[in-house]
């Protein structure tokens, strides 16, 4: 736990830099899946500036995405656009190593299948393992675009799926599935704000929780929950019955 969102961004930067160095040292490249949302934005802004920018070998970095709304890449709702404006246009990642989800495609299911093929081509063919997956969490405990009650939560084979959500804006999305997320070497949750405290406590305290966030359990990797004090607020109070 850290005190503030700024401290969270700083700590997340250290995790990112270490993960990149370890992956490049061990396998010659670093594959990271970025998240959308306000909290990851702070991380991206920090990574784009010095000294963090110079501590990552961007030429050996492959950038993937955890989910995307079905919108063009220039749309304000696009996760790719946010990541591009805050990070990717400011660091020397080769263009061919930025693998965005085609949210503008008219056939979301086809776009999901195409992105799964991209994942398998970029990552280890036998395991499709990202070195690092960044995740935020919604008020309802959703991660990426895996929402409570979604049948995609029960997916066992596909790595990427098209989903329909109840969101007021842009209900169609494309998301990594739990098999893809749980194959990662390291999954890093970035969660800030008191409004997330109840969902954080439900995911971490309740062994029977069915929240999507609680179902993130890397099979052979590391799981890190990085919270600011406000988001951890309900964990500091005694549980009630």
MDAnalysis code that builds the backbone (N, CA, C; Angstrom):
import MDAnalysis as mda
import numpy as np

u = mda.Universe.empty(723, n_residues=241, atom_resindex=np.repeat(np.arange(241), 3), trajectory=True)
u.add_TopologyAttr("name", ["N", "CA", "C"] * 241)
u.add_TopologyAttr("resid", np.arange(1, 242))
u.add_TopologyAttr("resname", ["UNK", "UNK", "UNK", "UNK", "UNK", "UNK", "UNK", "UNK", "UNK", "UNK", "UNK", "UNK", "UNK", "UNK", "UNK", "UNK", "UNK", "UNK", "UNK", "UNK", "UNK", "UNK", "UNK", "UNK", "UNK", "UNK", "UNK", "UNK", "UNK", "UNK", "UNK", "UNK", "UNK", "UNK", "UNK", "UNK", "UNK", "UNK", "UNK", "UNK", "UNK", "UNK", "UNK", "UNK", "UNK", "UNK", "UNK", "UNK", "UNK", "UNK", "UNK", "UNK", "UNK", "UNK", "UNK", "UNK", "UNK", "UNK", "UNK", "UNK", "UNK", "UNK", "UNK", "UNK", "UNK", "UNK", "UNK", "UNK", "UNK", "UNK", "UNK", "UNK", "UNK", "UNK", "UNK", "UNK", "UNK", "UNK", "UNK", "UNK", "UNK", "UNK", "UNK", "UNK", "UNK", "UNK", "UNK", "UNK", "UNK", "UNK", "UNK", "UNK", "UNK", "UNK", "UNK", "UNK", "UNK", "UNK", "UNK", "UNK", "UNK", "UNK", "UNK", "UNK", "UNK", "UNK", "UNK", "UNK", "UNK", "UNK", "UNK", "UNK", "UNK", "UNK", "UNK", "UNK", "UNK", "UNK", "UNK", "UNK", "UNK", "UNK", "UNK", "UNK", "UNK", "UNK", "UNK", "UNK", "UNK", "UNK", "UNK", "UNK", "UNK", "UNK", "UNK", "UNK", "UNK", "UNK", "UNK", "UNK", "UNK", "UNK", "UNK", "UNK", "UNK", "UNK", "UNK", "UNK", "UNK", "UNK", "UNK", "UNK", "UNK", "UNK", "UNK", "UNK", "UNK", "UNK", "UNK", "UNK", "UNK", "UNK", "UNK", "UNK", "UNK", "UNK", "UNK", "UNK", "UNK", "UNK", "UNK", "UNK", "UNK", "UNK", "UNK", "UNK", "UNK", "UNK", "UNK", "UNK", "UNK", "UNK", "UNK", "UNK", "UNK", "UNK", "UNK", "UNK", "UNK", "UNK", "UNK", "UNK", "UNK", "UNK", "UNK", "UNK", "UNK", "UNK", "UNK", "UNK", "UNK", "UNK", "UNK", "UNK", "UNK", "UNK", "UNK", "UNK", "UNK", "UNK", "UNK", "UNK", "UNK", "UNK", "UNK", "UNK", "UNK", "UNK", "UNK", "UNK", "UNK", "UNK", "UNK", "UNK", "UNK", "UNK", "UNK", "UNK", "UNK", "UNK", "UNK", "UNK", "UNK", "UNK", "UNK", "UNK", "UNK", "UNK", "UNK", "UNK", "UNK"])
u.atoms.positions = np.array([
    [0.842, -1.193, 0.000],
    [0.000, 0.000, 0.000],
    [0.875, 1.240, 0.000],
    [0.458, 2.258, -0.762],
    [1.153, 3.539, -0.776],
    [0.156, 4.625, -0.376],
    [0.665, 5.799, -0.120],
    [-0.190, 6.846, 0.436],
    [-1.092, 7.520, -0.592],
    [-0.576, 7.781, -1.778],
    [-1.287, 8.630, -2.735],
    [-1.238, 8.032, -4.139],
    [-2.103, 8.507, -5.048],
    [-2.007, 8.072, -6.443],
    [-0.649, 8.370, -7.067],
    [-0.025, 9.484, -6.685],
    [1.304, 9.800, -7.226],
    [2.335, 8.772, -6.776],
    [2.255, 8.369, -5.517],
    [3.169, 7.341, -5.016],
    [2.890, 5.997, -5.677],
    [1.623, 5.731, -5.970],
    [1.265, 4.504, -6.665],
    [1.903, 4.477, -8.048],
    [1.830, 5.603, -8.770],
    [2.447, 5.675, -10.097],
    [3.946, 5.456, -10.016],
    [4.574, 6.019, -8.994],
    [6.020, 5.859, -8.827],
    [6.384, 4.403, -8.546],
    [5.632, 3.751, -7.671],
    [5.914, 2.352, -7.351],
    [5.640, 1.455, -8.553],
    [4.556, 1.735, -9.277],
    [4.243, 0.949, -10.471],
    [5.334, 1.098, -11.524],
    [5.916, 2.283, -11.612],
    [7.024, 2.504, -12.542],
    [8.192, 1.593, -12.208],
    [8.491, 1.446, -10.925],
    [9.591, 0.567, -10.521],
    [9.295, -0.880, -10.907],
    [8.056, -1.319, -10.718],
    [7.685, -2.683, -11.107],
    [7.840, -2.860, -12.613],
    [7.377, -1.886, -13.380],
    [7.461, -1.933, -14.838],
    [8.917, -2.026, -15.279],
    [9.762, -1.162, -14.737],
    [11.179, -1.127, -15.121],
    [11.862, -2.449, -14.774],
    [11.599, -2.968, -13.583],
    [12.205, -4.243, -13.185],
    [11.722, -5.390, -14.068],
    [10.430, -5.410, -14.354],
    [9.881, -6.476, -15.192],
    [10.504, -6.448, -16.579],
    [10.663, -5.248, -17.128],
    [11.274, -5.115, -18.451],
    [12.708, -5.620, -18.440],
    [13.470, -5.207, -17.444],
    [14.875, -5.618, -17.367],
    [15.005, -7.132, -17.219],
    [14.173, -7.724, -16.380],
    [14.238, -9.171, -16.169],
    [13.852, -9.934, -17.437],
    [12.784, -9.492, -18.100],
    [12.329, -10.181, -19.306],
    [13.366, -10.080, -20.422],
    [13.905, -8.898, -20.610],
    [14.898, -8.707, -21.667],
    [16.173, -9.483, -21.345],
    [16.560, -9.494, -20.089],
    [17.733, -10.258, -19.692],
    [17.556, -11.751, -19.881],
    [16.352, -12.249, -19.611],
    [16.096, -13.694, -19.686],
    [15.707, -14.165, -21.085],
    [14.914, -13.352, -21.811],
    [14.337, -13.823, -23.072],
    [14.578, -12.883, -24.245],
    [15.238, -11.766, -24.021],
    [15.596, -10.872, -25.116],
    [14.543, -9.875, -25.510],
    [13.380, -9.932, -24.865],
    [12.348, -8.934, -25.149],
    [11.358, -8.892, -23.994],
    [10.540, -7.828, -23.979],
    [9.575, -7.578, -22.909],
    [8.213, -7.393, -23.541],
    [7.246, -8.222, -23.151],
    [5.879, -8.129, -23.664],
    [4.956, -7.692, -22.544],
    [4.337, -6.531, -22.711],
    [3.486, -5.957, -21.677],
    [2.116, -5.650, -22.259],
    [1.065, -5.949, -21.500],
    [-0.299, -5.595, -21.884],
    [-0.744, -4.404, -21.049],
    [-1.084, -3.320, -21.723],
    [-1.481, -2.091, -21.048],
    [-2.965, -2.108, -20.705],
    [-3.316, -1.303, -19.712],
    [-4.706, -1.153, -19.273],
    [-5.195, 0.252, -19.593],
    [-6.503, 0.404, -19.688],
    [-7.092, 1.727, -19.785],
    [-7.422, 2.254, -18.396],
    [-8.045, 3.417, -18.351],
    [-8.492, 3.956, -17.075],
    [-7.607, 5.050, -16.527],
    [-8.112, 5.709, -15.485],
    [-7.427, 6.876, -14.928],
    [-6.167, 6.511, -14.163],
    [-6.175, 5.421, -13.409],
    [-5.010, 5.094, -12.580],
    [-3.791, 4.719, -13.417],
    [-3.913, 3.864, -14.444],
    [-2.749, 3.592, -15.288],
    [-2.207, 4.830, -15.996],
    [-3.056, 5.812, -16.243],
    [-2.591, 7.035, -16.899],
    [-1.418, 7.657, -16.141],
    [-1.479, 7.647, -14.807],
    [-0.386, 8.208, -14.020],
    [0.911, 7.455, -14.236],
    [0.821, 6.122, -14.338],
    [1.998, 5.313, -14.635],
    [2.566, 5.678, -15.998],
    [1.715, 5.785, -17.005],
    [2.198, 6.067, -18.356],
    [2.877, 7.430, -18.425],
    [2.300, 8.399, -17.749],
    [2.905, 9.733, -17.739],
    [4.283, 9.695, -17.092],
    [4.407, 8.936, -16.015],
    [5.704, 8.819, -15.348],
    [6.714, 8.105, -16.237],
    [6.295, 7.020, -16.888],
    [7.200, 6.273, -17.759],
    [7.676, 7.101, -18.947],
    [6.837, 8.021, -19.408],
    [7.190, 8.827, -20.579],
    [8.209, 9.910, -20.265],
    [8.406, 10.206, -18.988],
    [9.347, 11.253, -18.587],
    [10.631, 10.663, -18.043],
    [11.625, 11.524, -17.926],
    [12.889, 11.080, -17.334],
    [12.802, 11.134, -15.808],
    [13.519, 10.240, -15.127],
    [14.498, 9.278, -15.664],
    [13.914, 7.945, -16.110],
    [12.616, 7.706, -15.894],
    [12.054, 6.382, -16.185],
    [12.201, 6.018, -17.658],
    [11.989, 6.979, -18.537],
    [12.035, 6.707, -19.979],
    [13.342, 6.046, -20.388],
    [14.437, 6.506, -19.825],
    [15.758, 5.987, -20.204],
    [16.103, 4.673, -19.510],
    [15.264, 4.233, -18.583],
    [15.544, 2.997, -17.844],
    [14.907, 1.768, -18.489],
    [14.140, 1.971, -19.553],
    [13.479, 0.867, -20.253],
    [14.056, 0.756, -21.658],
    [14.371, -0.454, -22.079],
    [14.822, -0.692, -23.452],
    [13.586, -0.838, -24.334],
    [13.095, 0.281, -24.801],
    [11.851, 0.295, -25.562],
    [11.983, -0.429, -26.890],
    [13.178, -0.485, -27.455],
    [13.380, -1.163, -28.735],
    [13.128, -2.663, -28.631],
    [13.189, -3.180, -27.420],
    [12.937, -4.604, -27.210],
    [11.616, -4.834, -26.478],
    [10.756, -3.847, -26.513],
    [9.459, -3.925, -25.837],
    [8.347, -4.134, -26.858],
    [7.468, -5.069, -26.560],
    [6.261, -5.307, -27.358],
    [5.061, -4.883, -26.521],
    [4.206, -4.056, -27.109],
    [3.070, -3.491, -26.386],
    [1.771, -4.126, -26.868],
    [1.040, -4.687, -25.937],
    [-0.269, -5.278, -26.189],
    [-1.304, -4.538, -25.345],
    [-2.556, -4.923, -25.468],
    [-3.627, -4.261, -24.719],
    [-4.541, -5.298, -24.079],
    [-4.958, -4.998, -22.845],
    [-5.830, -5.908, -22.120],
    [-7.260, -5.892, -22.607],
    [-7.713, -4.742, -23.094],
    [-9.059, -4.661, -23.646],
    [-9.192, -3.376, -24.438],
    [-10.285, -3.290, -25.186],
    [-10.549, -2.099, -25.984],
    [-12.040, -1.972, -26.228],
    [-12.511, -0.753, -26.227],
    [-13.888, -0.490, -26.638],
    [-13.966, -0.554, -28.160],
    [-15.137, -0.872, -28.670],
    [-15.310, -0.977, -30.117],
    [-15.531, 0.411, -30.708],
    [-14.434, 1.148, -30.765],
    [-14.409, 2.506, -31.300],
    [-13.133, 2.658, -32.125],
    [-13.065, 3.667, -33.002],
    [-11.830, 3.919, -33.741],
    [-10.705, 4.332, -32.795],
    [-9.453, 4.193, -33.224],
    [-8.323, 4.523, -32.347],
    [-8.197, 6.005, -32.030],
    [-8.919, 6.843, -32.756],
    [-8.897, 8.281, -32.477],
    [-10.010, 8.715, -31.532],
    [-10.898, 7.806, -31.175],
    [-12.034, 8.143, -30.312],
    [-11.562, 8.439, -28.888],
    [-12.167, 9.428, -28.219],
    [-11.785, 9.717, -26.830],
    [-11.962, 8.532, -25.886],
    [-12.836, 7.571, -26.226],
    [-13.056, 6.400, -25.376],
    [-12.036, 5.288, -25.614],
    [-11.161, 5.461, -26.584],
    [-10.217, 4.408, -26.947],
    [-9.088, 4.266, -25.928],
    [-8.869, 3.060, -25.440],
    [-7.724, 2.808, -24.562],
    [-6.408, 3.023, -25.304],
    [-6.389, 2.639, -26.569],
    [-5.180, 2.852, -27.363],
    [-4.849, 4.335, -27.451],
    [-5.858, 5.156, -27.715],
    [-5.595, 6.589, -27.823],
    [-5.001, 7.127, -26.526],
    [-5.554, 6.747, -25.389],
    [-5.019, 7.232, -24.116],
    [-3.568, 6.809, -23.934],
    [-3.282, 5.535, -24.215],
    [-1.912, 5.047, -24.063],
    [-0.969, 5.722, -25.050],
    [-1.449, 5.978, -26.249],
    [-0.615, 6.651, -27.253],
    [-0.269, 8.067, -26.812],
    [-1.277, 8.794, -26.382],
    [-1.049, 10.202, -26.040],
    [-0.227, 10.379, -24.768],
    [-0.356, 9.468, -23.829],
    [0.357, 9.624, -22.559],
    [1.720, 8.951, -22.555],
    [1.907, 7.923, -23.397],
    [3.150, 7.145, -23.335],
    [3.748, 6.824, -24.697],
    [3.009, 6.147, -25.545],
    [3.617, 5.491, -26.695],
    [4.211, 6.453, -27.714],
    [3.605, 7.618, -27.901],
    [4.186, 8.557, -28.858],
    [5.433, 9.239, -28.307],
    [5.731, 9.010, -27.025],
    [6.845, 9.697, -26.369],
    [8.035, 8.787, -26.091],
    [7.909, 7.509, -26.434],
    [9.004, 6.563, -26.201],
    [9.298, 5.826, -27.509],
    [10.539, 5.343, -27.688],
    [10.931, 4.764, -28.986],
    [10.584, 3.290, -29.166],
    [9.323, 2.938, -28.943],
    [8.879, 1.582, -29.276],
    [8.700, 1.506, -30.792],
    [9.315, 0.551, -31.467],
    [9.084, 0.414, -32.907],
    [7.597, 0.252, -33.207],
    [7.138, 0.925, -34.265],
    [5.709, 0.911, -34.584],
    [5.174, -0.507, -34.762],
    [5.981, -1.386, -35.331],
    [5.548, -2.754, -35.560],
    [5.428, -3.584, -34.307],
    [5.877, -3.023, -33.182],
    [5.797, -3.739, -31.909],
    [4.699, -3.179, -31.007],
    [3.871, -2.297, -31.546],
    [2.682, -1.814, -30.840],
    [1.481, -2.526, -31.456],
    [0.898, -3.434, -30.722],
    [-0.159, -4.300, -31.243],
    [-1.494, -3.885, -30.642],
    [-2.192, -3.007, -31.326],
    [-3.468, -2.533, -30.794],
    [-4.600, -3.451, -31.228],
    [-5.671, -3.412, -30.479],
    [-6.890, -4.135, -30.831],
    [-7.675, -3.282, -31.824],
    [-8.168, -3.901, -32.883],
    [-8.902, -3.168, -33.918],
    [-10.334, -2.908, -33.455],
    [-10.485, -1.937, -32.576],
    [-11.798, -1.618, -32.043],
    [-12.763, -1.071, -33.069],
    [-12.224, -0.558, -34.172],
    [-13.077, 0.017, -35.209],
    [-13.689, -1.038, -36.124],
    [-13.294, -2.291, -35.993],
    [-13.794, -3.349, -36.870],
    [-15.305, -3.509, -36.720],
    [-15.971, -3.774, -37.810],
    [-17.425, -3.947, -37.758],
    [-17.813, -5.299, -37.160],
    [-16.932, -6.269, -37.261],
    [-17.182, -7.606, -36.717],
    [-16.272, -7.801, -35.504],
    [-16.838, -7.584, -34.304],
    [-16.026, -7.644, -33.086],
    [-15.494, -9.052, -32.835],
    [-16.284, -10.064, -33.134],
    [-15.830, -11.439, -32.918],
    [-14.634, -11.759, -33.805],
    [-14.679, -11.287, -35.046],
    [-13.561, -11.501, -35.957],
    [-12.333, -10.752, -35.470],
    [-12.541, -9.525, -34.991],
    [-11.422, -8.738, -34.470],
    [-10.795, -9.408, -33.255],
    [-11.628, -10.014, -32.409],
    [-11.108, -10.735, -31.244],
    [-10.266, -11.928, -31.681],
    [-10.750, -12.680, -32.660],
    [-9.990, -13.830, -33.161],
    [-8.677, -13.382, -33.789],
    [-8.716, -12.272, -34.508],
    [-7.494, -11.742, -35.113],
    [-6.493, -11.326, -34.043],
    [-6.998, -10.734, -32.954],
    [-6.078, -10.298, -31.907],
    [-5.500, -11.499, -31.169],
    [-6.282, -12.538, -31.021],
    [-5.732, -13.755, -30.417],
    [-4.603, -14.310, -31.281],
    [-4.780, -14.277, -32.600],
    [-3.713, -14.735, -33.491],
    [-2.465, -13.873, -33.328],
    [-2.667, -12.569, -33.139],
    [-1.537, -11.673, -32.902],
    [-0.825, -12.036, -31.607],
    [-1.600, -12.248, -30.550],
    [-1.006, -12.644, -29.271],
    [-0.151, -13.893, -29.423],
    [-0.695, -14.881, -30.081],
    [0.027, -16.146, -30.206],
    [1.279, -15.992, -31.062],
    [1.231, -15.083, -32.037],
    [2.404, -14.851, -32.880],
    [3.492, -14.091, -32.131],
    [3.083, -13.135, -31.296],
    [4.042, -12.295, -30.582],
    [4.610, -13.007, -29.364],
    [3.760, -13.722, -28.649],
    [4.172, -14.364, -27.402],
    [4.647, -15.790, -27.666],
    [4.994, -16.493, -26.618],
    [5.438, -17.872, -26.763],
    [4.313, -18.705, -27.373],
    [4.560, -19.354, -28.493],
    [3.479, -20.082, -29.175],
    [2.808, -21.132, -28.301],
    [3.568, -21.751, -27.398],
    [2.997, -22.833, -26.615],
    [2.268, -22.365, -25.368],
    [2.549, -21.119, -24.940],
    [1.975, -20.669, -23.669],
    [1.294, -19.313, -23.748],
    [1.627, -18.509, -24.764],
    [1.064, -17.163, -24.916],
    [1.150, -16.368, -23.619],
    [2.351, -16.277, -23.053],
    [2.550, -15.627, -21.754],
    [3.058, -14.205, -21.928],
    [2.304, -13.238, -21.428],
    [2.817, -11.878, -21.287],
    [3.788, -11.836, -20.109],
    [4.798, -10.983, -20.226],
    [5.694, -10.785, -19.088],
    [5.013, -9.986, -17.985],
    [4.203, -9.001, -18.382],
    [3.498, -8.157, -17.419],
    [2.149, -7.773, -17.991],
    [1.104, -7.950, -17.205],
    [-0.227, -7.458, -17.562],
    [-0.646, -6.452, -16.505],
    [-0.994, -5.261, -16.947],
    [-1.491, -4.216, -16.059],
    [-3.012, -4.279, -16.029],
    [-3.579, -4.170, -14.843],
    [-5.032, -4.191, -14.692],
    [-5.480, -3.090, -13.742],
    [-6.568, -2.438, -14.100],
    [-7.312, -1.630, -13.150],
    [-8.478, -2.469, -12.644],
    [-9.377, -1.832, -11.925],
    [-10.570, -2.533, -11.457],
    [-11.712, -1.542, -11.343],
    [-12.893, -1.946, -11.820],
    [-14.054, -1.085, -11.723],
    [-14.739, -1.176, -10.371],
    [-15.692, -0.296, -10.152],
    [-16.442, -0.300, -8.894],
    [-17.162, -1.624, -8.656],
    [-17.499, -2.308, -9.742],
    [-18.202, -3.590, -9.635],
    [-17.249, -4.779, -9.613],
    [-15.951, -4.507, -9.542],
    [-14.975, -5.589, -9.504],
    [-14.571, -6.117, -10.863],
    [-14.968, -5.428, -11.948],
    [-14.577, -5.920, -13.268],
    [-13.116, -5.595, -13.553],
    [-12.509, -6.420, -14.382],
    [-11.135, -6.212, -14.829],
    [-11.097, -6.358, -16.343],
    [-10.201, -5.588, -16.988],
    [-10.230, -5.508, -18.440],
    [-11.696, -5.233, -18.823],
    [-12.276, -6.040, -19.717],
    [-13.720, -5.927, -19.965],
    [-14.423, -7.226, -19.584],
    [-13.982, -7.788, -18.464],
    [-14.627, -8.967, -17.880],
    [-15.493, -8.497, -16.722],
    [-16.810, -8.483, -16.947],
    [-17.752, -7.923, -15.986],
    [-18.454, -9.031, -15.202],
    [-18.925, -8.712, -13.987],
    [-19.659, -9.708, -13.207],
    [-20.816, -10.304, -14.007],
    [-20.937, -11.610, -13.957],
    [-22.029, -12.284, -14.642],
    [-21.796, -12.576, -16.106],
    [-20.708, -12.104, -16.674],
    [-20.454, -12.335, -18.096],
    [-20.133, -13.797, -18.347],
    [-20.736, -14.396, -19.369],
    [-20.398, -15.788, -19.692],
    [-18.942, -15.963, -20.103],
    [-18.309, -14.882, -20.537],
    [-16.903, -14.967, -20.953],
    [-15.998, -15.293, -19.765],
    [-16.477, -15.051, -18.542],
    [-15.691, -15.418, -17.360],
    [-15.454, -16.924, -17.283],
    [-16.287, -17.699, -17.940],
    [-16.147, -19.159, -17.902],
    [-15.346, -19.690, -19.084],
    [-14.843, -18.801, -19.912],
    [-14.047, -19.226, -21.068],
    [-12.821, -20.018, -20.614],
    [-12.541, -21.112, -21.306],
    [-11.395, -21.947, -20.955],
    [-10.342, -22.003, -22.059],
    [-10.734, -21.701, -23.281],
    [-9.825, -21.913, -24.410],
    [-9.378, -20.625, -25.092],
    [-10.328, -19.754, -25.380],
    [-9.966, -18.530, -26.102],
    [-9.161, -17.579, -25.218],
    [-8.227, -16.873, -25.829],
    [-7.440, -15.864, -25.125],
    [-8.057, -14.480, -25.241],
    [-8.866, -14.268, -26.261],
    [-9.485, -12.964, -26.519],
    [-10.932, -13.197, -26.917],
    [-11.828, -12.340, -26.446],
    [-13.248, -12.505, -26.755],
    [-13.909, -11.148, -26.942],
    [-14.952, -11.134, -27.750],
    [-15.820, -9.965, -27.875],
    [-16.912, -10.076, -26.821],
    [-17.251, -8.958, -26.189],
    [-18.251, -8.972, -25.123],
    [-19.222, -7.817, -25.305],
    [-20.416, -8.013, -24.778],
    [-21.404, -6.943, -24.673],
    [-21.510, -6.564, -23.201],
    [-21.487, -5.278, -22.908],
    [-21.588, -4.816, -21.530],
    [-22.831, -3.954, -21.373],
    [-23.103, -3.577, -20.131],
    [-24.243, -2.704, -19.847],
    [-23.828, -1.244, -19.781],
    [-22.614, -0.957, -20.219],
    [-22.115, 0.420, -20.158],
    [-23.018, 1.347, -20.958],
    [-23.225, 2.542, -20.417],
    [-24.070, 3.520, -21.098],
    [-23.432, 3.977, -22.400],
    [-22.095, 3.999, -22.416],
    [-21.357, 4.420, -23.605],
    [-20.494, 3.251, -24.071],
    [-20.583, 2.935, -25.361],
    [-19.765, 1.892, -25.990],
    [-19.912, 0.550, -25.258],
    [-21.015, -0.140, -25.542],
    [-21.288, -1.391, -24.840],
    [-20.487, -2.565, -25.393],
    [-20.081, -2.505, -26.657],
    [-19.309, -3.612, -27.229],
    [-17.823, -3.403, -26.958],
    [-17.166, -4.482, -26.551],
    [-15.735, -4.407, -26.255],
    [-15.050, -5.711, -26.657],
    [-13.737, -5.651, -26.691],
    [-12.899, -6.820, -26.956],
    [-11.918, -6.927, -25.798],
    [-11.766, -8.124, -25.241],
    [-10.998, -8.257, -24.004],
    [-10.155, -9.525, -23.975],
    [-9.040, -9.456, -23.266],
    [-8.359, -10.683, -22.886],
    [-9.268, -11.463, -21.942],
    [-9.189, -12.764, -22.008],
    [-9.954, -13.631, -21.121],
    [-9.102, -14.027, -19.914],
    [-9.737, -14.689, -18.954],
    [-8.981, -15.145, -17.783],
    [-7.844, -16.109, -18.140],
    [-8.015, -17.027, -19.105],
    [-6.869, -17.862, -19.460],
    [-5.659, -17.061, -19.923],
    [-5.883, -15.976, -20.657],
    [-4.764, -15.138, -21.100],
    [-4.154, -14.376, -19.933],
    [-5.012, -13.810, -19.087],
    [-4.516, -13.027, -17.949],
    [-3.757, -13.922, -16.974],
    [-4.310, -15.076, -16.688],
    [-3.702, -15.960, -15.690],
    [-2.487, -16.720, -16.204],
    [-2.173, -16.556, -17.484],
    [-0.940, -17.133, -18.032],
    [0.252, -16.204, -17.846],
    [0.012, -14.969, -17.433],
    [1.087, -13.971, -17.358],
    [2.133, -14.331, -16.312],
    [3.339, -13.857, -16.559],
    [4.398, -14.010, -15.553],
    [4.162, -13.083, -14.363],
    [3.571, -11.936, -14.607],
    [3.295, -10.989, -13.527],
    [2.035, -10.216, -13.896],
    [1.074, -10.188, -12.998],
    [-0.124, -9.358, -13.142],
    [-0.066, -8.291, -12.063],
    [-0.193, -7.039, -12.486],
    [-0.105, -5.906, -11.565],
    [-1.410, -5.132, -11.570],
    [-2.142, -5.183, -10.455],
    [-3.325, -4.345, -10.273],
    [-2.888, -2.949, -9.836],
    [-3.488, -1.936, -10.427],
    [-3.267, -0.540, -10.048],
    [-4.619, 0.045, -9.670],
    [-4.814, 0.315, -8.377],
    [-6.136, 0.737, -7.907],
    [-5.982, 1.896, -6.938],
    [-6.693, 2.974, -7.223],
    [-6.648, 4.164, -6.377],
    [-8.060, 4.681, -6.143],
    [-8.282, 5.280, -4.976],
    [-9.541, 5.947, -4.702],
    [-10.437, 5.206, -3.733],
    [-11.067, 5.967, -2.830],
    [-11.939, 5.378, -1.816],
    [-13.146, 4.677, -2.425],
    [-13.571, 5.113, -3.614],
    [-14.733, 4.501, -4.240],
    [-14.475, 3.045, -4.637],
    [-13.217, 2.637, -4.688],
    [-12.881, 1.247, -5.029],
    [-12.708, 0.365, -3.789],
    [-12.747, 0.964, -2.600],
    [-12.378, 0.232, -1.380],
    [-13.263, -0.987, -1.132],
    [-14.560, -0.847, -1.342],
    [-15.457, -1.973, -1.064],
    [-15.163, -3.150, -1.987],
    [-14.953, -2.872, -3.278],
    [-14.665, -3.952, -4.220],
    [-13.313, -4.590, -3.933],
    [-12.336, -3.774, -3.528],
    [-11.024, -4.317, -3.163],
    [-11.170, -5.300, -2.006],
    [-11.886, -4.893, -0.972],
    [-12.065, -5.756, 0.194],
    [-12.811, -7.034, -0.169],
    [-13.824, -6.917, -1.010],
    [-14.584, -8.105, -1.406],
    [-13.707, -9.083, -2.178],
    [-12.857, -8.550, -3.053],
    [-12.002, -9.420, -3.861],
    [-10.909, -10.085, -3.039],
    [-10.364, -9.360, -2.065],
    [-9.215, -9.865, -1.322],
    [-9.579, -10.602, -0.034],
    [-10.708, -10.250, 0.559],
    [-11.049, -10.830, 1.864],
    [-11.960, -12.038, 1.788],
    [-12.782, -12.088, 0.752],
    [-13.802, -13.132, 0.683],
    [-13.301, -14.297, -0.171],
    [-12.959, -15.417, 0.426],
    [-12.445, -16.543, -0.357],
    [-13.467, -17.115, -1.328],
    [-14.737, -16.785, -1.113],
    [-15.783, -17.280, -2.003],
    [-16.198, -16.234, -3.034],
    [-15.470, -15.136, -3.111],
    [-15.845, -14.054, -4.017],
    [-15.860, -14.526, -5.466],
    [-16.899, -14.117, -6.176],
    [-16.988, -14.421, -7.604],
    [-16.695, -13.196, -8.454],
    [-16.249, -12.108, -7.838],
    [-15.893, -10.930, -8.618],
    [-14.817, -11.286, -9.632],
    [-14.885, -10.719, -10.832],
    [-13.829, -10.989, -11.809],
    [-12.427, -10.739, -11.262],
    [-12.258, -9.667, -10.485],
    [-10.931, -9.373, -9.938],
    [-10.420, -10.499, -9.054],
    [-11.319, -11.146, -8.326],
    [-10.916, -12.234, -7.434],
    [-10.509, -13.482, -8.195],
    [-10.877, -13.553, -9.460],
    [-10.558, -14.731, -10.265],
    [-9.247, -14.573, -11.029],
    [-8.595, -13.459, -10.821],
    [-7.258, -13.276, -11.396],
    [-6.259, -13.950, -10.468],
    [-5.730, -15.063, -10.922],
    [-4.781, -15.856, -10.124],
    [-3.777, -16.484, -11.085],
    [-2.690, -15.802, -11.372],
    [-1.709, -16.355, -12.318],
    [-1.300, -17.774, -11.929],
    [-1.322, -18.659, -12.909],
    [-1.052, -20.073, -12.627],
    [0.409, -20.309, -12.245],
    [1.301, -19.620, -12.889],
    [2.726, -19.816, -12.630],
    [3.421, -18.457, -12.696],
    [2.847, -17.497, -11.988],
    [3.375, -16.142, -12.034],
    [3.106, -15.405, -10.739],
    [3.375, -14.122, -10.771],
    [3.264, -13.258, -9.596],
    [2.020, -12.387, -9.730],
    [1.296, -12.220, -8.641],
    [0.138, -11.328, -8.588],
    [0.425, -10.236, -7.568],
    [0.349, -8.981, -8.005],
    [0.597, -7.840, -7.123],
    [-0.602, -6.908, -7.147],
    [-1.119, -6.596, -5.964],
    [-2.160, -5.582, -5.819],
    [-1.486, -4.317, -5.291],
    [-1.423, -3.288, -6.111],
    [-0.830, -2.025, -5.700],
    [-1.967, -1.031, -5.466],
    [-2.162, -0.671, -4.205],
    [-3.285, 0.162, -3.787],
    [-2.782, 1.442, -3.153],
    [-3.538, 2.536, -3.341],
    [-3.263, 3.690, -2.497],
    [-4.067, 3.540, -1.201],
    [-3.788, 4.396, -0.228],
    [-4.412, 4.232, 1.086],
    [-5.934, 4.287, 1.005],
    [-6.466, 5.146, 0.155],
    [-7.922, 5.254, 0.055],
    [-8.540, 3.954, -0.453],
    [-7.930, 3.352, -1.467],
    [-8.466, 2.107, -2.018],
    [-8.349, 0.955, -1.033],
    [-7.365, 1.029, -0.151],
    [-7.162, -0.027, 0.850],
    [-7.951, 0.219, 2.122],
    [-8.755, 1.262, 2.153],
    [-9.415, 1.683, 3.387],
    [-10.255, 0.621, 4.057],
    [-10.989, -0.174, 3.284],
    [-11.856, -1.195, 3.879],
    [-11.067, -2.401, 4.369],
    [-9.836, -2.557, 3.907],
    [-8.996, -3.654, 4.390],
    [-8.462, -3.378, 5.780],
    [-8.398, -2.083, 6.129],
    [-7.836, -1.699, 7.418],
    [-8.852, -1.767, 8.541],
    [-10.133, -1.945, 8.175],
    [-11.182, -2.036, 9.188],
    [-11.480, -3.494, 9.488],
    [-11.823, -3.823, 10.710],
    [-12.164, -5.212, 11.029],
    [-13.357, -5.676, 10.210],
    [-13.316, -6.917, 9.802],
    [-14.447, -7.480, 9.066],
    [-15.658, -7.568, 9.975],
    [-16.844, -7.360, 9.424],
    [-18.079, -7.455, 10.200],
    [-18.880, -8.642, 9.708],
    [-19.715, -9.168, 10.591],
    [-20.536, -10.319, 10.209],
    [-21.996, -9.930, 10.267],
])
